Amino acid sequence: MRDGSILPVAWFDRNDLRRTAGEVSFRRGEGYVPSVEGVEDLTDGVVATVHGTEPYTVRLSRSRGRLTGQCTCPYGVDGAFCKHCVAVSLVLLERGDEPDDAAPDLRGYLRSLDVDTLAELLYRHAERDPTLYRELVLHCAREGAEMPDVARIRRQLDSSLRTGDFVGYHGSFDYAHKADSILDTLSELATTGHAREAGPLARRAVERITSALEHMDDSSGVVGDACHRAMDVYAQACVEAPPDPEELAGWLLDLDLNGPGWPEVDLRCFAYALGVTGVEAVRAHVERLWAQAPQRADPTEIPTEQWMRQIGLRRLREQLAEIDGDVDARVAILAEQLPRGDVSHRIATVLWEADRPEDATARAREGLEADGLAWRSAPLADFLVGAYRAGT
């Protein structure tokens, strides 16, 4: 390609592309131009597929007249304008599309349609587009009657969140999009007077996503994020419509201690729903298991599963102490892992937040002296500098 042979497109030119991507991504992207296929227009840009290590989906958009890009590759997921975005941009430049100043006002056109015409248009597209079909069904199920259609939402949840074979990296993004669609519906139900219906569905979503993650390449973390969001929606529903506290306590403990390791349970989010009865049920179970665990065990001397359970039990014990508002108990639990600079930093932070600055700085100084690993102690040094600057 020669710069002089390239025409600008609607919202960027070659110089804009270089500035946005940077020279390294720009040069790498030139080699991926032959791998671009299926460029399709969207309301604010284009979407295309670029074949790299696997097929990646690229979306280029206009944001305040500037070029922005999203890609499902690992680099793009972190927010970078990657080489795949560059490749699609170069294809657009090579095509020499004229600025689309005469693009139709689709929003205005749709608003001009009568209800029957608009309904027929949407229905015809839903017959060919499973994403649109799912969105419309969920919208209908939650708002089409006085009470939400729980059975229909459950069917959509199961069909969207069930997996068959192993789901690869690229497929994880599609799965996460489906999960977010379901969770949008459940979150809306939980906050509009239907938490009693939303709660069991949200728990079902947690269980489905947790199971799916065991057979999926989620190195991007998008499905893990959806799993944590499902827990947040469930906690939200439990606040609005608390379930049986002892049953909830049992479910949370089983998920955290016997599950695959995700999502991480945060008892503080469920404290209100658990109430005194549920919190004490959790405490009794955790204390019993902790008493049975080998104390001060070397992680190399016990099975990994047992070691991970001890980590989970300690985390739950600390959360229980935080629910109790017992700062000294939290510090004592954390201190079981000393001498470690990162643990000393957490202890100092807990004390500082409890408005005990002198205790906080004292523990930070002790930790700085005890841990010889500089990388682990660096946050402690930063903490002390901040504390001294604050006048402690």
Secondary structure as UniProt FT lines:
FT   HELIX           3..5
FT   HELIX           14..21
FT   HELIX           23..30
FT   TURN            31..32
FT   HELIX           33..35
FT   STRAND          36..42
FT   TURN            43..44
FT   STRAND          45..51
FT   STRAND          55..63
FT   TURN            64..65
FT   STRAND          66..71
FT   HELIX           74..77
FT   TURN            78..79
FT   HELIX           83..95
FT   TURN            101..102
FT   HELIX           106..112
FT   HELIX           115..126
FT   TURN            127..128
FT   HELIX           130..143
FT   HELIX           150..161
FT   HELIX           169..190
FT   TURN            191..193
FT   HELIX           195..213
FT   TURN            214..215
FT   TURN            219..220
FT   HELIX           222..240
FT   HELIX           245..258
FT   HELIX           267..292
FT   TURN            295..296
FT   TURN            299..301
FT   HELIX           304..324
FT   HELIX           327..335
FT   TURN            336..337
FT   HELIX           341..353
FT   TURN            354..355
FT   HELIX           357..370
FT   HELIX           374..389
FT   TURN            390..391
//
